[in-house]
Amino acid sequence: MIRSLRHFALSTMTIAAIFAVSATSAVCQEGRLRSSENGVQDAAEAVVKQSFTPLRGSWKKVVFGGEGAVHFSKTDKGDELVEMLAGDPLTGIRWTGDFPQENYELRLQARRIEGFDFFAAITFPVGKEHCSFVLGGWGGGMVGISSIDGNDASTNQTTQYKEFETNRWYTIRIRVDDEAVRCWIDEDEYALVPRGESELSIRIEMDPCLPMGIANYITRSELKSIGLRRIGPAAQQAASPTAKPAEDSATPAPIPAPETDGPTSDAEEKR
């Protein structure tokens, strides 16, 4: 009887030890998997961040008629800073360098300094069409894409409302791929428009921003960190806008004097 009890006790201890080792191994394996997954995710995010090419040197002030002044300067980190003063009603800039029509992401930061209407309306190509992602329109809080099947940002399926704080920077990201047009503000997605289901267009007053430009409406605003990233098949090509990626250069490219579509005032040149 005593031998049987001893045998049972030894067997129980052996089984418990096996389970303990198995559990420890599983925990260690799960930890390694999580570490590996986090490492892959961190590496992927780092590649995405590094692969945006700054859009510098080929911006031109847009002449709408009644536009405010546009000033180009540098941030403390050497990035290009664009200040667009309030116009009557529009002020804006457009990109005059190469820009893709498909498979790209556009990223920038923008903030409203003064005013109560949109501080950034980004016009961009979607294949042979164009549209505008509007932030803060129609009284300061409307967000959406203009236009979808002829309906502007205030009256289509992308219409949303957001409270924008004055002097706060917002990160804007626009993605155009074969499947859809998607737009984010910070980490939140504000627009998803499937390709091929609707006709995209812009309001006629935004025509001077083509093919890609940024404008405000009776508002003073600032822009910085404007960058382009090619995705999909285009990412395999060596094609690049007129400047090299920031990580390829120890010092930022010099900022040339801004061009305009019309006469430039002395105040704009002496900023």
Salt bridges, closest charged atoms under 4 A:
GLU30 OE2 - ARG34 NH2 2.57
ASP79 OD1 - ARG56 NH2 3.87
GLU83 OE2 - ARG220 NE 2.89
GLU83 OE1 - ARG271 NH2 3.26
GLU102 OE1 - ARG195 NH1 2.88
GLU105 OE2 - ARG173 NH1 3.09
GLU105 OE2 - ARG175 NH1 2.56
GLU105 OE1 - ARG229 NH1 3.13
GLU114 OE2 - ARG220 NH1 3.86
ASP152 OD2 - ARG203 NH1 2.72
GLU165 OE2 - ARG168 NH1 3.79
ASP177 OD2 - ARG175 NE 3.02
ASP186 OD2 - ARG168 NH2 3.13
GLU189 OE2 - ARG182 NE 2.65
GLU205 OE2 - ARG203 NE 2.65
GLU222 OE1 - ARG111 NH2 2.78
GLU259 OE1 - LYS60 NZ 3.93
ASP261 OD1 - LYS60 NZ 3.62
ASP261 OD1 - ARG94 NH2 3.44
GLU268 OE1 - LYS61 NZ 3.06
